[in-house]
Each structure stands twice: as C-alpha cells, then as structure tokens.
Amino acid sequence: QVQLVESGGGAVQPGGSLRLSCAASGITFSIHGMSWYRQAPGLKREMVASIASNGAFTEYLDSVKGRFTISRDNTKEMVYLEMNNLKAEDTAVYYCKAYHLGSSYWGQGTQVTVSS
C-alpha cells in the first residue's frame, strides 16, 4: 500500500519559515520523481517544486524561486520543502506527489497559513 504522509505545516507570520516533510512508503522511492503541489481555496492545484529521482534536477514555480528549496533523502525515503520568506499568498494546502512513468501517488496534504 502506497503512503505519502506530509508534515510540518502550520501557521506562520509573513517573512517566516517552515519546513515541510513527506515520508513515503510502499513505493521504490529512488526511482520516483517527487513534487510538492499546493491548492488555495477557489484555485487550481499548482506545482510548487519538483525534484528528479536522483536529485540531480529541480524546478520551481516562478513565484517561489529563491525562497523555497526542494530536497530529498533516498536513504530515508523522504522529500522536503524548505520555505523561507513566506508570504500571505503562499497560504494553501500543500501536497506531496510521487511519480514514475504513468503512475502517480498523492499525500493527504498539510495546511500552511501565512498571516499576521
């Protein structure tokens, strides 16, 4: 059974930082690309950051470049999203996604709220 479990969300003031974690099980983690998506109320889910299976390639949503960093630890089967200088517009539910060829799996999401 595939499980992706996100953690690390919460409430933070503008300019603050959070580190999201996603623990994977039930998949061969090292062959899966991993992504973080987010969905704000009333908006479509969007890809925030993605990292290749070996960590050699990353890509980011333009609005988070320079503020967010995606990383992974294949030995621990974990993927992380370091979020700095958070803004109100970063408020959303953040989801972890694993993908390989035609298959993809999603976590249940973790809420990030940026507010003063």
N, C-alpha and C positions, 0 to 999 in steps of 0.2 A: 504494500500500500504506500503510495507516494504521499509524503507530507512535506509541506513548506510552512514553517512557523516563524512569523515575524515578531520582533520585539523591539523595544527601545523608543516607541512613540511616546508622546506626551504633550504637555503644554509648555510653551517657552515664550519669552518676550522677544520682540524684534531685535535682531542682532545676535541672538543666542545661538547655541549649537545643540545638535542631537546626533546620536549615532544609532542608526537602525541596524539590526541584525536579522538574518534569515537562516534558520537551521533546516537543512534538507535531509530527508531520509527516504529510502525506498527507490532511489534512482542511482545510476552510476554518475555521481556528481561531476567527476573530472571530464566527462565528455559533453556536459551540458553548458551552453551559454546561459548566463544569468542576467536578469534585468530587474530594475525597480521601476514600477509604474506608480502613478498617483491619480486619484479621482477626487475632485472637489464637487460639492453639491451643485447639481444642474449642469455639470460639464462632462465632457467625454474623458474617458481614461486616457492618459498620455504617458509615453515612455519618458522617464527621467534620466536613466543611466543604464548602460549595458556593458557587460564585460564578457570577452570570449572565454571559452572553456579553459584555456591555459593562462588566462590573464594578460595575454600579450596585446590585446586590443580593447579599447574602451571608447564609448561615445556618450555624449551628453545632450540633453535638451539645452538649447541656447541660453535660456533664462537661468540655468543653474551652473553654467560653466564658470569655473573659478571659485565656486562656493561649495559645490558638492564633489565628493570623491567616492567612486565605487571601488571595492576591492574584494578579493576572495581568498579563502584558505582551503585548498582542496584536501589537505590532510584532515581538517576539521569538518569539511562539508558545510562551510559557512560562507555567506556573502554579506557584505557590509555596505552601508551608505553613510558616509560622514557628511553631515550637513552643517555648514557654518554660515554666519551672517544671514540667518533666516529672516524671511520677510513674511508679511501677512499673506501674500499671495501664494506662499508655499503651503498654506493650510489645506490639508486633504487627507484622505485615507491612502496610505502607501502600501503597495502590494509587491510581493516578490514573485518572480516568474522564472521558471526553468524551461529551457527549450533545446530540442535536439531533433534535427531533420523535421519530420511532420508532427512531432508531439510537443505539447507544452503543458505545464502544470502551474497552478496558482496557489498562493497562500491566501489566508483569510483577511489579511490586511491589518494595519496598525494606524491609529489616528495620530496625526501631527497637527497641533493647533498653535499658531503663532499670533499672539495677541498681547497688547499692553494692558 
